[in-house]
Amino acid sequence: MDYNSIIKDFSNEKKDLIVGLSKNNKRAIQDMDKYDNQAIHTFFNLWKEMFPNQKQSKNCLSCRKSVCHFFHTIADYIISERETPEVVKEVEKEVKTQKKKVYSKKAKVSGKAK
């Protein structure tokens, strides 16, 4: 899944909200073995906004896990994008374009040796 295409339209405030709520939710899960209520409500509202055809229920345990896992992963991606220097991004982009180049085979030269 290309996370960059998912978060490309997010404002910085929305990204900050997701990262903050993800941290709070992870802490609540670790400390109290419960989800953070504000995080759950916000994550499900964002899910409905982003994927209107994919129904998820707050009352379903596996739905909660999957939606939380998705937004925790998005938050981790946002954090990694902020921490990665621009120079590294440019080098990664250059490496990807070099891998995509297709080199043609040299044409065989047929001839008789003299």
C-alpha positions in Angstrom: 0.0 0.0 0.0 1.3 3.4 -0.9 0.9 5.5 2.2 2.2 8.6 0.5 -0.9 8.6 -1.8 -3.1 8.3 1.2 -1.7 11.2 3.2 -1.0 13.5 0.2 -4.2 15.5 0.8 -3.9 15.7 4.6 -3.2 19.1 6.1 -0.4 19.4 8.7 -3.0 19.7 11.4 -4.6 16.5 10.4 -1.3 14.7 10.3 -0.5 16.1 13.8 -3.9 14.9 15.0 -3.3 11.4 13.7 0.2 11.2 15.2 -1.0 12.5 18.6 -4.0 10.3 18.8 -2.0 7.3 17.7 0.5 7.9 20.5 -2.3 8.3 23.1 -4.0 5.2 21.8 -0.8 3.1 21.9 -0.1 4.3 25.4 -3.7 3.5 26.6 -3.5 0.0 25.0 -0.2 -0.7 26.7 -1.0 0.8 30.1 -4.7 0.0 30.6 -5.4 -2.6 27.9 -8.1 -0.3 26.6 -8.5 2.0 23.6 -8.4 5.8 23.9 -12.0 6.9 23.3 -11.1 10.1 21.5 -8.7 8.2 19.2 -11.3 5.5 18.4 -14.0 8.1 17.5 -11.6 10.2 15.4 -10.1 7.1 13.6 -13.5 5.8 12.7 -14.7 9.2 11.5 -11.6 9.5 9.3 -12.1 5.9 8.1 -15.7 6.7 7.0 -14.4 9.8 5.2 -11.5 8.0 3.5 -13.2 4.7 2.7 -17.0 5.2 2.6 -17.7 1.8 1.0 -15.7 -0.2 3.6 -17.9 -0.4 6.6 -16.4 -0.9 10.0 -18.2 -1.1 13.4 -16.9 0.4 16.6 -18.5 -2.5 18.5 -16.6 -5.1 16.5 -13.3 -6.0 18.2 -11.6 -7.0 14.9 -12.8 -3.8 13.2 -11.3 -1.7 16.1 -8.0 -3.6 15.8 -7.8 -3.2 12.0 -8.8 0.5 12.0 -6.4 1.3 14.8 -3.6 -0.7 13.2 -4.2 1.2 9.9 -3.9 4.6 11.6 -1.0 3.6 13.8 0.8 2.6 10.6 -0.1 5.9 9.0 1.2 7.8 12.0 4.4 5.8 11.9 4.8 6.7 8.3 4.2 10.4 8.9 6.8 10.4 11.7 9.3 8.6 9.4 8.7 11.1 6.6 9.3 14.0 8.9 12.5 12.5 10.3 14.0 11.6 6.9 16.2 14.4 5.6 15.6 15.7 2.1 19.0 14.5 0.8 18.0 10.9 1.6 14.7 11.3 -0.2 16.5 12.5 -3.3 18.9 9.7 -3.3 16.1 7.1 -2.8 14.2 8.7 -5.7 17.4 8.5 -7.9 17.9 4.9 -7.0 14.3 4.0 -7.9 14.6 5.8 -11.3 17.8 3.9 -12.1 16.2 0.6 -11.4 13.3 1.4 -13.7 15.6 2.1 -16.7 15.5 -0.6 -19.3 18.7 -1.3 -21.1 18.5 -2.6 -24.7 20.6 -5.5 -25.8 23.4 -4.8 -28.2 22.7 -5.8 -31.7 24.6 -8.8 -32.8 27.0 -8.1 -35.6 27.2 -10.9 -38.0 30.3 -11.0 -40.2 32.9 -13.3 -41.5 36.3 -13.2 -40.0 39.0 -12.4 -42.6 
